[in-house]
Amino acid sequence: MSDAPDKIPLKNRIAVFGGLLGAFMAVLNIQVVNTSLPDIQGGIGAGLDDGGWISTSYLVGEIIVIPLSAWLSTVFSLRRYLIVNTVLFLMFSVACGFATNFPEMVVLRALQGFSGGVLIPLALLCVIILLPERARPVGFSAFALTATFAPAIGPTIGGAITDIYGWRYIFFLNLVPGAVMLAALVYGLAPAKMQLAKFWTGDWVGVFTMAIGLGTLQVVLEEGNKDDWFGSPFILHLTIISAVAMALFFFQALRPGNKAPLVNLRLFGRRNFAFVNIGGFLLGFTLYGAVYLIPIYLAVAHGYSARQAGMVMLWIGLPQLVIIPFMPLLMRKFDPRRLLAFGFALFAISSFMNMNLGPDDSGPQMLIPNLIRAVGQAFVFPSITLIATAGIPPADSGSASALFNMLRNLGGAVGIAMVQTYVTNREKFHSAMIDPAVSLLNPATQSRIEALTAYFQAHGMTDAAGARAQAIQMLGRLVQLQSNYFAYGDAFAMLGTAMAGAFLSTFFIRKLKGPGAPGGH
């Protein structure tokens, strides 16, 4: 057969490899930098509340450029656009490593995100357009590793490099794989003519409304919890701007007279594409929510360093290296909808297993849930990517890739924001529930305070009043810690519920059809 995997030109294989390496670098960069934020803040003199903008600026640039990538790759050609943005991503990475102050770092990170965000959707586009249909499950499985393995190993790599060499070297990490990627793209991608006329006749109303809407929404989600959400005029105003801009964007994209919208939102009229993106949004919600939640829980409740938490997270990534290579075979033998549902179910189970946290639940106790989550993710990503792109006309493949990746990233931003707020609110709730039970008028509380007072006096505190004050303070810390256990357990339950919703969405996806449809033979 002309489209058999063994007929794929070598240049196509190398180009796909280069594209996937770029997506891996872009995703890894986010987690590596987040792990090292405290050191970066100290190195450039950023305040505690300002440090979040180092991550937020990157994510704003990334989420704006992802929907633009399909259009701009047709204007400048896939080869030229991907190569130029790879060079820019590497240049801005090095520049970030030499940044000396906070404003400089924020601007450079935004530019790095604007160039790095291109690498994710175009990697998937390379798989779609450079591989024949029967070989795409292999490409989708490799793409899955960029989306799931990179976040899992990012904290480990970031912590190790920062501890050994210093935070500036995490930005130089991209140079070696970046050089390999550049060589692969230059060799593998065929030259094509630019279509500059499409630039001048582009959907500029869509471009500006989308950029304003998504950019302000990303800032709201990243900074909202810290600024007390709508209690902050800044967050309230940005929310209004985002809502108005996104409403105008949807109107412009769906307007009958708009023959060339920025992205083809009518793809959501396809049942499979709509429901698989609901699952994709919830997947991003849970995936990035968990990547944020687990290290924070281990640090707050058990005093783990970033490096120690990274070693716990590593067990979400390593098993995927073993499982994902077998996914192309499984997707040819079994219905991808069932594989996707199975993966979502495992992901939900792993989250629910962390509901009842306590003093004895630290890294070792999270091993089994993490391994189950790893298996679930390995089943989810190749399957969901295959279903999302199946049956999409070639002319709409860029829009499909952009929308699929944008919604997953947006789900991640919403997930992290909700986890932050939910943990804060649930901790207050559980504190309010526990406090009456530990009233100083309660005989059991008095007995506990007397025992702690005696303990402190037996260990060197001769002042009885001081020992009693210390005992009351310790009891308060124990209440706070118990409230944290309950709050983090509730957050894991919320993530499990989101995955249960994603599991249900798979029952609305129709069986894939056509000669290349997997699971049908």
C-alpha positions, 0 to 999 in steps of 0.5 A: 500500500502506498500509505504503509508506514514503511513507505514514509520518506526518511525526511518526513520521519526526521521532520516529525521527530524534530517537531515532537522534540520541540513540543517536548522542550516547550512543555518541559520548559514550563515545569522546569521554570516553575520548580525553580521560581523561588531561586529565580525570584531571589536572583533577579530581586523579584518580590514574593508576589511578583514571582508568579508573573515569571510563569504567567507572562510565558503562559499568556504568550503561549495561549495567544500564539497557539490559535494563531499558529495554523494561520501563520504557518500557511502564510509563511510556510510550515518550514519557515515559520517553525524554524524561525520560531525555534531559533527565537525560542532558543534565543529568548531562552538564553536571554532569560538566563542572562536576565538581571531584573524582574521587568526584563525577565517578564518581557523575555518570558512572554516572548519565549512563550510566544515563540515556544507556544508555536512548537506544540500545535505544529508538532501535532500538525507535522504528525498529521500532514507528514505521516500517512493515516495508518502510521499516525497512531505511532506519531500520536503516541510520540506526541503523547510523551511530550504532553505527559512525560515532560510535566512529570520529569520537569520538577526533577530536572528543574530541581536538580539543575538549580541545586547543582548549577544554579537557576540560570542553567535551566534556561540553557537546558534547551540549547542542545536539544534545540540544535538537534531540532533545528537540524532535523527541521532544516533537513526534513521539512520541504521548502514552500512558497510564502502566501503573504496575501493571506497575511494582509487579508487575514481575520484581523478582528479575530486575531485581536479579539482572540489575543485580548480575550485569551491573554486577559483570561490567562492572567485572571486564572493565574493571578486571581486566587492571589488577588482575591478574585473579584475582590480585586478591581484589577481582576474584575476589569480583566474578566470583563475585558476578556468576556467582551473580547471572547464574545466578539471573537466568537461572533467574528469567527461564526459570522456568515460573511467571514470566509476565512476565520482565524480558526474554524470553530464550526469543527465543534459541529462535528460530534466527535470533535466536540466531545473529545475536546470536552474530555481534553479540557477536563484532561488538562484540568486534572493533569495540570491540577495534579502536577501543581497539587502533588508537590505543593501538598508534599511541601506544605504537609511533609516538608518536601523540597522541590527536588524530593517532590520531583522524585515523587512526580517522576513515577508518573512519567517513567512507566509511560516510557514503557506503555506508550510504545505499545499504544499504536498496536493497541489502537489498531486492535481495540476501539480507541474510545474504549482505550480512552475511557479506560485511561480516564477511569484509571486517572479518576481512580488514582485521584480518588485514592488520594482523598483521605490524606493524613500524617502518614500519607507522604511520598511513598504512600503516593506511589501506587496512585501515581503508577495508576495515574501513569498507566491512565495517562499512557492510555489517554493521550494517544487515543484522544489525539487520534479521535480528535484528528480523525476525519478532519479535512486536510484544510482544517487540520491546522485549526483542529490542532490549534483548538485541541491544544489550546483547550487542553492548555486552557483546561490546565490553567482553569484546573490550577486556578480552581485547585488553588482557590478550592484548597484555600476555601476548604482549609478555612471550612475544615478549620471552622469545623475543627475549632469548636472541637478543640475549644479551650473549654473542652476537657479533652483539649485541656488534657492535651494541653496539659500533656504537651505542657508537661512534655515541654517542661520535661525537655528544658522549659522551666517556665510553666506559663511559657510551656503552656503557651508553647503547647497551645501554639503546637495544638493550633499548628496541629489543627492547621495541619489537619485542616490542610490534610482534609483540604488537599484530600478534597482537591484530589476528589475534585480532580477525580470528579473532573476525570469522571466527567471526562469518562462519561464524555467518551460514551457520546463519541461515535465509532471511527469510520473509514479504511484507516479507522483503528479498532475495526479489524 
